[in-house]
Amino acid sequence: MKRAGSAVGHQFLFELQTEDIPARFLPLARAWLSDAVERWLKSHEIAPARRRVWITPRRIAVALEGLPEEKPAKRVKVVGPKIESLKDEAGNWRPVVLGATAL
């Protein structure tokens, strides 16, 4: 059963229990956390329908509602060094390339 006004889509709840946080720090901590969550969501191109942040002296929680099932596919072009610069005159891979690919 859905609550009146609840957002359609997926939900996410992140909750932390903490040691006592002094009450004078709570408004600043809530504002900082809300801004940090907003920046992270924007940087990952995620747009929840609703975002809520709660903070008490012993608990911090972030709830996201109306999350999409998945993000649309995105094509990214990654540019690196030219292949010719990674090989020596004989056409063999340079030691630095072989060392970087050895796992």
C-alpha positions in Angstrom: 0.0 0.0 0.0 1.4 3.4 -1.0 1.3 6.4 1.2 -0.4 9.5 -0.1 2.2 11.6 -1.9 4.8 8.9 -2.1 7.1 9.0 -5.2 6.8 6.3 -7.8 10.0 4.4 -8.5 12.7 2.7 -6.4 13.7 3.8 -2.9 17.0 4.0 -1.1 17.6 4.5 2.6 21.1 5.0 4.1 21.3 5.2 7.8 24.3 5.5 10.2 24.3 5.3 13.9 26.9 7.5 15.6 28.3 8.5 18.9 26.7 11.6 20.4 27.0 14.5 18.0 26.7 17.8 19.9 23.4 19.5 19.2 25.1 22.7 18.0 26.7 20.8 15.1 23.5 19.2 13.8 22.2 22.0 11.6 25.6 22.4 9.9 26.1 18.7 9.5 22.6 18.3 8.0 23.3 21.1 5.5 26.7 19.7 4.6 25.3 16.2 4.1 22.4 17.4 2.0 24.7 19.4 -0.2 27.2 16.4 -0.5 24.4 14.0 -1.5 23.0 16.5 -4.0 26.5 17.0 -5.6 27.0 13.3 -5.8 23.6 12.7 -7.4 24.2 15.4 -10.0 27.7 14.1 -10.8 26.3 10.6 -11.5 23.3 12.0 -13.4 20.7 10.6 -11.0 17.6 12.5 -10.3 15.4 11.2 -7.5 11.9 12.5 -7.2 12.5 13.3 -3.6 15.5 13.5 -1.3 15.3 13.8 2.5 18.0 14.0 5.2 17.5 13.5 8.9 20.1 14.0 11.6 19.9 13.5 15.3 22.6 13.3 18.0 22.9 9.5 17.4 21.6 8.9 13.9 22.1 10.2 10.4 19.8 9.1 7.5 19.4 9.9 3.8 16.3 8.7 1.9 15.9 8.9 -1.9 12.6 8.2 -3.4 11.5 7.9 -7.0 14.8 6.5 -8.3 14.8 5.3 -11.9 15.2 1.5 -12.6 18.4 2.2 -14.5 20.3 5.1 -16.1 20.3 5.4 -19.9 23.3 4.1 -21.7 26.0 6.7 -22.3 28.8 6.5 -24.8 32.1 7.9 -23.6 35.2 8.3 -25.8 38.4 7.8 -23.9 41.5 9.2 -25.5 44.9 7.8 -24.5 48.4 7.6 -26.0 48.8 6.5 -29.6 49.6 2.7 -29.9 52.8 3.5 -31.8 54.2 5.4 -28.8 53.7 2.3 -26.6 55.9 0.0 -28.9 59.6 0.1 -29.5 61.3 0.2 -32.9 60.9 -3.6 -33.3 57.2 -3.5 -32.7 57.4 -5.0 -29.2 55.5 -3.6 -26.3 57.7 -1.3 -24.1 58.4 -2.6 -20.5 56.3 0.1 -18.9 53.2 -1.1 -20.8 53.9 -4.7 -19.9 54.4 -3.8 -16.2 51.1 -1.8 -16.2 49.1 -4.7 -17.6 50.5 -7.4 -15.3 48.1 -8.1 -12.6 
